[in-house]
Amino acid sequence: MTDNTPPSASRKARYGATRRTHVSITHLAYDQIQEWADEQGVSFSAAIESLALIGLGQETAELLPLLISGLMERLLARQFNRFAKLLSLAALSAEEANVKMDTLLLNLIRQEAAADPARFVANMIVSSDPQDRTAVQIRKLRDDMKRKAQAASLKRLKQKLPPDEKLITQTETGAAEGDDG
């Protein structure tokens, strides 16, 4: 049965054209193939196929796009998982901050209500009148806090992720590499 799938096709497109085969090789050959696969950043199966095709006379230039595309697919999948994890962490952090702010606001309201129940509502209202100095100071304080929080967030956003932070779990990586056939 011949394979009419073009070499530039994605791994998924080529997957239907692959055949599972059991081969026996020496430990020395296995170690050398695995070392070559690690150097190239490809799976063991892709390494065997590439080396066999090179041995059969297929030009290396024709094989490089296959190796590179397989490597790029795997790299993009890993980075996508990392990006998805970072977005999830950001969403969780935002929700945590929201809950904390709600708790603080409710505690402030409770304190004000306990301190002066008769004038509670009047005490909680912040006027938009530019002549009300207290209200202007309160809004200015709020704006300053907002500006400082945004500046701190932007500064944190510009920081690089620590290299020891492993966001891709072993099972995700193992599953992605184990599917190479």
N, C-alpha and C positions, 0 to 999 in steps of 0.2 A: 504494500500500500504506500503510495507516495504522498509526500507532504507538500501541498500547494500553497501553504500559508506563507505570505511574504515575510522576509526577515525583519522588516520594520514594524510588523504587527505587535500589538501589546502581548504581554505574557498570557492574559486571559484569552485573547484570540488564539494564541498558539497552544494553550493548554489542552484543548480538544484534540490537537494533533500529536500529543505526546503519548508514549506508551510506557507503562510500568514494566521494568525489566530487572530481573535479579541477576547480578553478576558477582563472580568471586574474584577477588584480587588479593595480592600479597599485602602483608602489613606495610612493607616498604612502599609499595605503589600507593596504597591508601594514604599514608602519611604525606607523601610527596604531592598527591592530588589535593589533599586537604590544605596543605601549606600554600599551594598555588591558588586555590579557591579563596583562602583568607587574604592573600596578597591582592587579589583582584576584587575582593568584596562580593563574591558571588556564592551561590549555594554549591554543594558538592556535586549535585546533578548537573548544574550548568557548567561546572568545571570539567566534568567527564565528557559532556557533549562537545564543549569547545575544543578540548584537547584532542578528542577523537577526530573532529572535523579538520583541525589543523593537520593532524597526522595523515588524513586522507587527501590532503592537498588543497583544501579550501583556503583561500587567501585570508590572512589575518585581518586585513582591512574590512572584509565582509563580516567577520566575527565581532569586531569591536562594537559596532552599533548594538548587537544583541547583548553583549556583556554590559555595555553602558546603560542601555535602556532597562535591563533587569535591575541593575544597581540603583538607577534613578527611581524606579518604581518603589523599591524597598525603602530608599531614603525618604521619599515623599510620604510614604505610608507612616513611617516612624515619626516624621516631623508633624504630620497631621495629627497623630495621636497625642503628641506633646502639646501642640497648639490647643487641641480640644481639652486636654487636661488643664492647661493654664486658664482657658476661658471658664471652665467649671470652677476652678479655685477662685477666680475673680467674682463669679456670680455668688459663690458661697460667702466670700468676704463681704460683698455688698449687702447680702441678706443679714449677715451677722451685725454689720454696722447699723442697718435699719432697725433691727430688734433692740440694739443698745440705745439708739436715739429715742425710740418709742418709750423704752423703760425710763430713761432720764426725763423725758417730757412728762410722762404720767406722774413721776415722783415730784417734779416741780409743781405741776397742777395740784397734786394732793397737798403739798406743803403750803401753797398759797391759799387753798381752800380752808385748811386748818388754821392758818394764821389770821385770816379775816374773812369769815364766811359771808358776812353781810355785803362786803365790797369785792368779793372774789372776782366776779365777771368784769367789773370795771378795772380792777388791778391787772387783769390778764390782757386787756386790749392795748395794742400799741397803735397809736394814732398815725395817720399818714400826713398830718398837718405839718408843714415845714417850720411853723412857728413854735411847735411843741418841742422844747429843747430835750426833754427826757426821751421822747419818742425818737428824735433825730439821733441821739447818742446810742440808743438801743439798736436802731437800724445800722448805724455806722459800725458798732461792735459786731453785729451779725455779718456785715459785709467784709470786715477785716478777718473774721474767723473763716469765712468762706474762701477768701482769697488765699489765706495761709494754708488751708486744707488743700486747695487746688494746687498750689505751688509744691507742697509736700508730695502730693500724688504724682505730679509731673516729674519731680526729681526721682521718685521711686520707680516710675515707669522707665526712665532713661537708664537705670542701673541694669547691668547684665545679670542674668541668672547665675547663681553660683554653680560651678562645674560639678560639685558633688551632689546637686539636686537631681535625682534620677526620677523623672516623671513617667518614663515608659516602664511598665512593669515587665518582669521576666516572662510572664505568661503571654503578654501581647507580642513581645519580641520573638519568643520561641514559636508562637503560632504563625507569625508572619514568615519566619525562616523555614519552618517545618512544612509549609505549603509548597515550597519550590519543588517541582517535579520534573 
